[in-house]
Amino acid sequence: MPVGDHLALALPRRVLPAEDRRVLGAFAAQAAVVLDRQRLVGEAEEARRLAEGNKIRTSLLAAVSHDLRTPLAGIKASVSSLRSDDVEWSEEDRAELLEGIEAGADRLAHLVGNLLDMSRLETGTVTAVIRETDLDEVVPMALLGVPEDSVALDIPETLPMVAVDRGLLERAVANIVENAVKYSPPGAPVLVAASTAADRVELRVVDRGPGVPDEAKDRIFGAFQRYGDAPRGEGVGLGLAVARGFVESMGGTVVAEDTPGGGLTMTIGLPRAIGPASPTGP
């Protein structure tokens, strides 16, 4: 009994009487409807994925067109100035130009790193290697990319170990802290503090910046999102999206909340390690 254009419903071993063939025909017709519906749903889902992919590519090109060119232009201008024979640069001027080249290179490295991380998340190729870890072994490494006086650290020595992927957690914390430092006013260091909560360990990144309205607190974790007057040249709005994706891949959570008195607090919930603490390698 035909079911659509390329399938047939068959009952082997005996010839059906006419009445049974009519029942089988009705069943085949219903099966054809179900298969057509599944095909249409699949085509609609594929169209949605393609549209989402096109949206991401369009956003990426729009953002990268500026965020790549800005540091590149600064690097080229500084290099051209240093190579020029028409100007005798002082040591202070040379140091300032070299500092600009280094800062531009750092911005490009940060941008490319986030793009690669986001690509891994989008393609589902992020694999967390979970092991027992002390937060005080990971968090300080995540703070190397920000000025030392811009962050205050409070990680108790008695804090339980967490079950995480060290590399993913370090990258996630680094992105969240860098975002907090970017929005914090001068003279107001970002607080990075940890404490226990039930079966979890919470790491909070607290800033005193302008904060984020409630309706935007979840949107800031989307790719290519900037809120308010975010400085340009600092990436394409991928840092928080990468951070949440990495933390969730380890069974954790990232939530944005208001800081009492003004600002934004990012709370990273991490699963506690099960069993007694054991030594871990690098």
C-alpha positions in Angstrom: 0.0 0.0 0.0 1.7 3.3 -1.1 2.6 5.8 1.6 3.7 9.0 -0.1 5.9 9.0 -3.2 8.8 6.7 -2.2 7.4 4.5 0.6 5.0 1.6 0.8 3.3 -0.2 3.8 3.4 -3.9 3.4 1.9 -6.8 5.3 3.8 -10.1 4.4 2.8 -13.7 4.3 -0.8 -13.5 3.2 -3.2 -11.8 0.8 -5.6 -9.5 2.5 -9.3 -9.5 1.7 -10.8 -6.3 0.3 -12.1 -5.1 3.7 -8.7 -5.5 5.4 -7.1 -3.7 2.4 -9.4 -0.7 2.9 -8.3 -0.6 6.6 -4.7 -0.9 5.6 -5.2 1.9 3.0 -6.6 4.2 5.7 -3.7 3.4 8.0 -1.3 4.1 5.2 -3.0 7.4 4.5 -2.6 8.4 8.1 1.0 7.3 8.1 1.6 9.5 5.0 0.1 12.5 6.8 2.4 11.9 9.9 5.5 11.5 7.7 4.6 14.7 5.7 4.2 16.6 9.0 7.5 15.4 10.3 9.2 16.4 7.0 7.7 19.9 7.2 8.7 20.3 10.8 12.2 19.2 9.9 12.4 21.6 7.0 11.1 24.4 9.2 13.8 23.6 11.8 16.5 23.6 9.2 15.3 26.9 7.8 15.3 28.3 11.3 18.9 27.1 11.9 20.0 28.6 8.5 18.3 31.9 9.4 20.0 31.9 12.8 23.3 31.1 11.2 22.9 33.9 8.7 22.0 36.3 11.5 25.1 35.3 13.5 27.3 35.6 10.4 25.8 39.0 9.6 26.3 40.2 13.2 29.8 38.8 13.2 30.8 40.6 10.1 29.2 43.9 11.3 31.0 43.7 14.6 34.3 42.4 13.5 34.5 45.0 10.7 35.0 47.6 13.3 36.5 45.7 16.2 39.3 44.2 14.1 40.0 47.3 12.1 40.3 49.6 15.2 43.3 47.9 16.9 44.8 47.0 13.5 44.7 50.7 12.5 46.3 51.7 15.8 49.1 49.1 15.4 49.8 50.1 11.9 49.9 53.8 12.7 52.3 53.2 15.6 54.6 51.0 13.5 54.6 53.4 10.7 55.5 56.2 13.1 58.4 54.2 14.6 59.7 53.4 11.1 59.5 57.0 9.9 62.9 58.7 9.2 61.4 62.1 9.4 60.9 62.2 13.2 63.4 61.7 15.9 61.3 60.0 18.7 62.2 60.4 22.3 62.4 57.4 24.5 59.1 58.3 26.1 57.4 58.7 22.8 58.8 55.3 21.6 57.7 53.7 24.8 54.2 55.1 24.3 54.0 53.9 20.7 55.2 50.4 21.7 52.6 50.4 24.5 49.9 51.2 22.0 51.1 48.3 19.8 51.0 45.9 22.7 47.6 47.0 23.8 46.2 46.6 20.2 47.7 43.2 19.9 46.2 42.2 23.3 42.7 43.3 22.1 43.1 41.3 18.9 44.2 38.2 20.8 41.2 38.6 23.1 38.8 39.1 20.2 40.1 36.1 18.3 40.0 33.9 21.4 36.4 34.7 22.1 35.5 34.1 18.4 37.1 30.7 18.5 35.4 29.9 21.9 32.0 30.9 20.6 32.6 28.8 17.5 33.3 25.8 19.7 30.1 26.4 21.7 28.0 26.9 18.6 29.2 23.6 17.1 29.0 21.6 20.3 32.7 20.8 20.4 33.3 22.0 24.0 34.2 19.0 26.2 34.6 19.7 29.9 37.3 17.7 31.7 36.0 17.7 35.2 38.3 17.4 38.2 38.5 18.5 41.8 39.9 22.0 41.9 40.6 24.7 44.4 39.2 28.1 43.4 42.3 29.9 44.7 44.3 28.0 42.1 42.2 29.1 39.2 40.8 32.6 40.0 44.2 34.4 40.4 45.2 33.1 36.9 42.0 34.5 35.5 42.9 38.0 36.8 46.2 38.3 35.0 44.6 40.2 32.2 43.4 43.1 34.3 45.3 45.8 36.3 46.2 44.5 39.8 44.6 47.5 41.6 41.3 47.0 39.7 40.2 43.9 41.6 39.9 42.9 45.2 40.0 39.2 45.9 38.3 37.3 48.7 38.7 33.5 48.4 38.6 31.8 51.8 41.3 29.1 52.3 38.6 26.9 53.9 36.4 26.9 50.8 35.4 23.4 49.6 36.9 22.2 46.3 34.7 22.4 43.1 34.3 19.9 40.3 35.1 21.9 37.2 37.3 22.1 34.1 40.1 24.4 35.1 40.7 25.9 31.7 37.1 26.6 30.9 36.5 28.1 34.4 39.6 30.3 34.1 38.4 31.6 30.7 34.9 32.2 32.0 36.0 34.1 35.1 38.4 36.2 33.0 35.7 37.3 30.7 33.3 38.2 33.5 35.9 40.1 35.5 37.2 42.0 32.4 33.6 43.0 31.6 33.1 44.2 35.2 36.3 46.2 35.2 35.4 47.8 31.9 32.2 49.2 33.4 33.5 50.1 36.9 34.2 53.7 37.8 37.8 54.8 38.7 38.7 54.0 42.2 36.0 51.4 42.7 37.7 47.9 42.4 35.7 44.9 41.4 35.2 42.4 44.2 35.7 38.8 43.4 34.5 36.7 46.4 33.5 33.1 47.0 31.3 31.3 49.5 29.4 28.1 49.9 25.7 27.6 49.3 24.1 24.2 49.9 25.8 21.8 47.4 27.4 24.6 45.5 30.2 27.1 45.7 29.3 30.6 44.5 31.9 32.9 43.0 30.6 36.5 42.8 32.0 39.3 40.6 30.7 42.5 42.1 31.1 45.9 40.3 29.9 49.4 41.1 29.1 50.4 37.5 25.8 51.6 36.1 24.1 48.3 36.4 21.7 46.6 34.0 17.9 46.9 34.0 16.0 43.7 34.9 14.6 43.2 31.4 18.2 43.2 30.0 19.9 41.0 32.6 19.4 37.8 30.5 20.0 39.5 27.1 23.6 40.5 28.0 24.6 36.8 27.9 23.6 36.6 24.2 26.2 36.7 21.5 27.1 40.1 20.0 25.3 42.0 22.8 26.5 45.3 24.2 24.6 47.2 26.8 24.6 51.0 27.1 27.8 52.9 26.3 30.1 49.9 26.1 33.6 51.0 24.8 34.3 50.0 21.3 37.4 48.0 20.4 37.0 45.7 23.3 35.6 42.7 21.4 32.3 41.9 19.7 30.1 41.3 22.7 31.0 37.6 23.1 32.7 37.6 26.5 29.6 36.9 28.6 28.1 34.5 26.1 31.3 32.5 26.2 31.5 32.6 30.0 27.9 31.3 30.4 28.4 28.6 27.8 31.6 27.4 29.4 30.1 27.4 33.0 27.0 25.6 31.9 29.1 22.9 30.1 30.5 22.1 33.6 27.0 21.9 35.2 27.2 25.4 36.7 25.2 28.5 36.3 25.8 32.3 35.7 23.2 34.8 36.9 23.2 38.6 36.8 21.8 40.4 39.8 21.8 44.0 41.1 24.6 45.0 43.5 23.1 46.6 46.6 23.9 50.3 46.4 24.3 50.2 42.6 26.2 48.1 40.1 26.0 44.5 38.8 26.9 41.2 40.5 27.6 38.1 38.4 27.1 35.0 40.5 28.8 31.8 39.2 27.4 28.7 40.8 29.7 25.7 40.7 29.2 22.1 41.8 31.1 21.1 44.9 33.5 18.2 44.5 32.1 14.9 45.9 34.2 13.1 48.5 37.3 14.1 50.4 39.7 16.6 48.9 42.5 15.1 47.0 45.7 16.5 45.5 45.4 17.7 42.0 48.1 18.3 39.4 48.6 21.4 37.3 
